[in-house]
Amino acid sequence: MKKILYFMVTVLLTVSCADSFLDIPPQHYSNESKFYQTQEHFEQALNGVYQNLRGLCGIPGFVVGEMRSDNTHYIFNKTDRGAQFRYREEVADFINDDQNEWSNEVYYISYIGISRANTLLYHLEGKDFPEAFKQKITGQTKFLRAYYYFTLVRTFGDVPLHTTPVTGPENAFLKRSPVKDVYALILEDVKEAIDYLKVPQFPQDGRATEGSARMLLAKVLMTMPERDYAGAITQLREIMKMGYKLEDRYSDVFEPSNKNNRESLFEVQYQQGEQGQQSDWLYHFLPRTSSAEIMTGVPESTTRNTGGWNTPTQDLIDAYEPGDERLPVSIAMAAGKKDDNEDFTPTAILPVGDSRLDNYPVKYPFINKYRHPHAKVFNTDDNWPIYRYSDVLLSLAECLLPDDSGEALTLVNQVRHRAGLDPLDTITEEAIAHERRIEFAFENQRWYDLVRTGKAIDVMTRYGQKTKLLYPDLLERTYQVTQEKLLFAIPYREMQINNLLEQNKGY
């Protein structure tokens, strides 16, 4: 049985190939003896390593990164109780298990990316290519492998540590490596990436740079069990020398016409069109309706079978300060009515807090920051932000406390100034956490921030109590937020095929 499964995994993890950075169609190249021969082959293989980032930014990313937190919930769909919908709800409600499709996807997508990286690095070794080319490919690949492992260790804790291609059952099934060993590999990879990658050149092309790698290293140093804030400060200060800056307006950051801008340290690349590279999260974030044109701008568009997810919570909306220019960019309200079949028809899109909302019997908040003009349904042009310069400023402020509260205050106030807010007079950990929540809302950071800062159990327990009052249909067992729930379950399928694995506590 294991041999059959191993063969299936090997086929699935072969490298995707393409002609350009964006052009990464879902195809496989199984004959490695004829591939990995030319520089072009390695460029194509590297594109395949980048490709898997798209999967992490889709449903798995927002379910785990946002819906698990107090930032977003969901619009309950009582007419369709299919498993693919219930799995999302269960993550949000803290009743997920080891068969949850979306947390499991984070595991599998990350390992596919790691497998592709391992295969590329194995074949690159010993190749008679110019050293500059080898360093360029190695730097990006090591950055990506580090990012995938960072995703895994933050989500699942101890995980199997694969650093070479899987060649047979003898190295396909590994036991889980301790968190400290996973972080040791991440640190090794990302430091090598820093050595090999170049500083950003503006305009950027979307590939990882030295700035991307230093930001990842700073994040790792701020997250791993033995924190190294002094080391993170060093990395963040180096980034500040590289020419990044805040965009003039918060909305400019997310404009498709302004991709890879000077605020962007790293973002996942998408492109609308017929090449299979489009983004589509907008159609998941909008309220569920048969008549979505007023929201999408596309005639006859519908979100009846896809919408209602990652819905901003009132808790988050209430957290915005009056006059914060990030609120209308990030969240809007769809207002309208429902018919006898509970089908929602929006007839107006209004700002949060607009007095005209009182004229409509039904209104839903929705994520607005990725809503941009496009021509076809499920075919948008938005990139997904991973690291931004505002994150550099707020991360540095966090690391500086309590030793240098003056500089920390200045850094936070830079971000607030761009948002149209008055400067703070004093700075605290709570103020920085608040600023991070608002600045990075709907960028899949909130859950990981809560865990990293040790606030997840307290914040989510209190949020769960309020949420149960708002949604009486929630089961009593929901929002039992314990230490065990700070990690997700190792997928059931992996536990069945690999008897060396042990499950996380609580699952």
MARVEXBA-627073 format. One record per residue (C-alpha): residue in three letters; x, y, z. Coordinates in steps of 0.02 Angstrom, whole numbers, plus 50000, padded with zeros to 5 digits. Example, Ala and Ser with C-alpha at 12.3 -4.5 7.8 and 13.67 -1.06 7.14 Angstrom:
2
ala506154977550390;ser506844994750357;
REM end
This chain:
507
met500005000050000;lys501405012150046;lys502285008949881;ile500715013149784;leu500485029049883;tyr502315033549864;phe502165031849675;met500645043249675;val501525056249781;thr503055055849668;val501995059149514;leu501085073449599;leu502685081849660;thr503595082749494;val504125100049437;ser503005111749340;cys503845120449193;ala503505136249097;asp504265149448986;ser504095164849097;phe503935169649279;leu502045171749272;asp501695158149145;ile501585143149261;pro500225131449196;pro499825115649294;gln500875103349197;his502195090449248;tyr503865085549178;ser504215067649230;asn505785063749130;glu507125071749239;ser508545064049139;lys508115075448992;phe507635090349097;tyr508765100349213;gln510065102249076;thr510015120549027;gln509875137049119;glu508145139049045;his507635122449123;phe508135128749295;glu507225145149269;gln505675135149226;ala505895123849376;leu506065138949490;asn504425145549421;gly503655129349480;val504285132549657;tyr503495149849653;gln501875142749584;asn501365134449746;leu501275151049835;arg499665154049741;gly498845139349826;leu499335145749997;cys498545162749962;gly496885155349911;ile495585147050020;pro496825138250137;gly497735154550172;phe496245165150220;val495355151250313;val496855148050425;gly497575165650432;glu496005176250447;met494435165850481;arg495325157350627;ser495515174650703;asp494375188550763;asn494545197750597;thr493295187850493;his491865175550509;tyr490645168750378;ile488865170950319;phe487985155050371;asn487245145550224;lys485845134650289;thr485375128650114;asp487055120450077;arg487915110650214;gly489215102350102;ala490855096750181;gln491885109450084;phe490875123250169;arg490805115250341;tyr492695113250343;arg492905132050330;glu491645135150467;glu492475122350580;val494155131150569;ala493325147750613;asp492375139850757;phe493835129750829;ile493025112750801;asn494135107050657;asp494955089950657;asp496285080250562;gln495175077950409;asn494885096450379;glu495165099750195;trp495825117450210;ser497095115650351;asn497675099750266;glu497925109450105;val499155121050193;tyr500165105450236;tyr500115097750062;ile500375113749963;ser501885118150070;tyr502665101050046;ile502395101349859;gly503355117749855;ile504725110149963;ser504825094849851;arg505045105549697;ala506375115849785;asn507315100249841;thr507295092949666;leu507925109049588;leu509345111049714;tyr509865092849692;his510025094449504;leu510865111549512;glu512295104849616;gly513825101949508;lys513105110049352;asp514365119649247;phe513415136049245;pro514065153549282;glu514195156149469;ala513075171449462;phe511695161149383;lys511845147249512;gln511785159749654;lys510245168249581;ile509305151749567;thr509925145249735;gly509505161349827;gln507715161749768;thr507455143149795;lys508165143549971;phe507065158550012;leu505525149249951;arg505955133050042;ala506215143050201;tyr504535151750177;tyr503635135150152;tyr504425127650308;phe504035143450406;thr502215141250356;leu502245123150411;val503105125550579;arg501945139950627;thr500405130050577;phe500825112250632;gly502335113150748;asp503495098250728;val503505092350546;pro504505080050440;leu506085088350376;his506405084250193;thr507965092350120;thr508295080649973;pro507175073249837;val506115058349883;thr506885043449792;gly505985028849872;pro505025022550023;glu506615023250128;asn506615042350129;ala504795045850089;phe504155042450265;leu505025052350402;lys504575055850581;arg504205073550636;ser505735084250673;pro505695095450827;val505235113750801;lys507015118950843;asp507715108350701;val506455115250577;tyr506945132950627;ala508785128350611;leu508505123650429;ile507455139250397;leu508845150150468;glu510165141350364;asp509145143050205;val508645161150226;lys510405166750275;glu511075158750117;ala509695167150019;ile510225184050089;asp512015180750032;tyr511475176649854;leu510015188349819;lys510175206049757;val509475221949833;pro507835227249751;gln507835237049589;phe506325247949560;pro505175244449473;gln505255226649540;asp504865210949440;gly504025201149580;arg505445189149617;ala506205187449790;thr507585199849831;glu508805202349974;gly507465213150053;ser506205198750044;ala507435186850127;arg507935198950265;met506095201750305;leu505795183050316;leu507305181450429;ala506665195350542;lys504975186850553;val505795170250597;leu506875178250732;met505315186350807;thr504325170050803;met505455155250845;pro505405148851025;glu507055157251072;arg506695174851010;asp508115185450944;tyr507435203150938;ala509165210850924;gly509475200350769;ala507795205250698;ile508185223650727;thr509795221550626;gln508855213950480;leu507475227050482;arg508715241450487;glu509615234150336;ile507965233550241;met507675251950280;lys509245256150181;met508615247950021;gly507485261449950;tyr505785254950005;lys504475267450060;leu502655268750105;glu501505272449960;asp500655289349974;arg498925281849998;tyr498435265250076;ser497365261149924;asp498885262949809;val499665247549888;phe498345235849818;glu498025243349646;pro498365230349511;ser499145244049404;asn500395246849545;lys501015229049574;asn502715226249655;asn502775244449708;arg504075252549821;glu503125247049976;ser503135228849922;leu504495217449990;phe503665201949920;glu501985197849843;val501275182849752;gln501055185949568;tyr499415184149474;gln498825189949303;gln497065190649234;gly496745182749065;glu496645165648985;gln498345159049043;gly497695151449205;gln498625164149312;gln497155174549373;ser496645177849552;asp494855175149608;trp494715177949796;leu493505192449771;tyr492145179949728;his492395171149894;phe492435187149997;leu490825194849931;pro489125190850007;arg488225176049931;thr487035182049794;ser486395177549622;ser486585195749570;ala488365201249604;glu488605213649461;ile488445228949572;met489935222449671;thr491015214849534;gly490585226049387;val490425210549278;pro488705207449199;glu487785191849254;ser489105187849386;thr488585177549536;thr489305172249703;arg487865160749744;asn488995145449757;thr490605153849813;gly490275169149920;gly490005172350103;trp491755168750169;asn493065179050259;thr491715191350307;pro492365205850415;thr491765204850594;gln490925218850688;asp492325216750815;leu493585221950682;ile492495235950613;asp492335243150789;ala494235242950806;tyr494475256350672;glu494715273850740;pro493625288050671;gly494395295150514;asp495525280150479;glu495715280450289;arg496075261850288;leu494275257650334;pro493405262050168;val494845254250071;ser494755238150170;ile492885235850203;ala491285240850115;met489445236750144;ala488295227950022;ala486505233550056;gly484895226749986;lys483535214150027;lys483145195450030;asp481735186549942;asp480665172450011;asn482025159949962;glu483325169350064;asp484215175049907;phe485085191549942;thr484995205249809;pro486185219749839;thr485635236349768;ala486935248049843;ile488765247849896;leu489045260050038;pro490425264550162;val490395257250336;gly489375268750448;asp488455277450307;ser486765283550370;arg485925277350210;leu486205259550269;asp484695261750383;asn483595261850228;tyr484015243750186;pro483335228550277;val484895217950241;lys486715223250237;tyr488345213650243;pro490125219750264;phe491385212750141;ile493235214150103;asn493465228649983;lys495365230249965;tyr495455217449824;arg493925223649729;his494575231049566;pro493885232049388;his493995216049287;ala493135209249133;lys492735191049172;val492035181649321;phe493315173249434;asn494685181849336;thr495455196349431;asp497175204149420;asp497625206749603;asn499265200849678;trp499305194549857;pro500405204449978;ile501595194350087;tyr502805207350156;arg502605226250148;tyr503675240750208;ser502375245550338;asp502725228350413;val504565232950426;leu504105248750523;leu502875240350641;ser503985225050667;leu505455236150711;ala504365245950832;glu503855229750916;cys505655223950932;leu506235240651004;leu505025240351150;pro505315243451291;asp507115249251268;asp506815262851138;ser505015268351149;gly505425284951068;glu505945277450902;ala504565264550913;leu503295278550931;thr504005287550779;leu503895271750673;val502095268250720;asn501605286150688;gln502295285050511;val501025271450475;arg499635281150562;his500055297050467;arg499785287950301;ala498105282150369;gly497575300150406;leu497635297850595;asp498335309050731;pro499995303450805;leu500045293850968;asp500855301951119;thr501435285651197;ile501745268251130;thr501335251151203;glu501315233151144;glu499425234251135;ala499505249551023;ile500695240850903;ala499595225350901;his498085236250862;glu499015244950721;arg499555228350647;arg497775221750652;ile497105236650554;glu498575238850435;phe498655220550382;ala496825215950393;phe496395202350265;glu498215198650222;asn498215182050318;gln499285188550462;arg498075190650607;trp498005172750673;tyr499895170650666;asp500125187450754;leu498975182050895;val499915165850919;arg501625173950906;thr501225187151037;gly500415174751156;lys498705183151144;ala497735170051045;ile496895160751188;asp496335176351281;val495805186351128;met494895172051042;thr494025166051200;arg493295183351229;tyr492875185051045;gly492045167851046;gln490925172751192;lys490315188051096;thr490125178250935;lys489015165151016;leu487845178951071;leu487755185350892;tyr487525167950816;pro486445157250933;asp486575142350814;leu488405139850859;leu488665123850957;glu489215124251138;arg490855115651092;thr491375129850976;tyr492725142151029;gln493485130851160;val495165139151130;thr496535129251217;gln498415128051199;glu498185112851086;lys497135123050965;leu498575134850929;leu499195121550807;phe498215112250675;ala498095093450656;ile499295083350550;pro498205077150405;tyr497315060750437;arg497925053550272;glu499735056450322;met499455047850487;gln498755032650396;ile500195030450273;asn501635035150387;asn501675025750552;leu503165036250610;leu502065051450635;glu501255056450799;gln499725067650802;asn499685084650887;lys498885084751058;gly497035088351060;tyr496625079850893;
REM end
